Amino acid sequence: MIIPVYNDPSGLEDTLQSLVVQEYTGNFEIIVADNGSTDNTPDIAEKYCGDSVKLVVEDTVQSSYAARNKGLEIAKGSIIAFIDSDMTVEKDWLQKMSQSMAKHNADYLGCRVEIYSESNSLSALHNKLSGFPMDEYIYKRHFAPTCCLIVRKEIFEHVGVFDPNLISSGDYEFGNRVFDAGYKLYYDSDIVMYHPARTSLKKLLKKSFRIGRGFYQLSARYPQLSRKMNKNAAYSLSGSDDQSWSLFTFRKDSSLWNSLPVWEKVGIYVVDILNKGMKPFGYVYEKFFS
């Protein structure tokens, strides 16, 4: 298991607490890949270091993908599971993941992500309603977010590691590389991982700005792949593909949405528009000012 982390001591502790108690019949290792944290995040990792927990530091390249690659350098297992700091899993997560890989003969596996929050802020509600449409990610866009990705190590030896120069969309680029190489991608909805919602508009917009920067980097480094991504978006806006991206990406067919008063529904539409509008700003920033 590889956990990339940057300046997130409390999130890292939550993740490590859920990983060190895994009820797994085989051997496993937990690698914390610190991306040059400037706070006490490395101290949290060192507190857990022992036979099963290791700490590596990538402080040359500021990128979560560079941190993951650093972890891959020392990983010994035949199966690599990635999980973000602040995420948690049940005690049988590792056992279920291993069994699923064998049962479905999968080379590249995506897990279901449940977003939770005690906050009822519009941002948290938007985040919970948006979620991770993993079926579409895996089977239509050919990738899984790296927060819930499990990969056979031999794949990295064949197609290479993550592109450390991407600030975002590195999971999309890597997944499509794996798909093009003919490996089997699979989504198992029975394997659940838990992700806290972003509870403030600032946090949502910050992520969207970063995604926008990644979009430009993807277009500059992989123009053909970027055009493929844009084509999916265009299909959705034209209504020609109702299972691809849509103008408003949050779910409106859930009990949560149906329970909200009108003013909160309107607020979530506004949050969604602001959130999407931040991505072009990130794109322009990366193209002209970075």
Summary of the structure (lengths in Angstrom):
residues: 290
radius of gyration: 18.7
end to end distance: 32.6
largest distance: 54.1
contacts: 955
relative contact order: 0.13
helix: 49%
strand: 16%
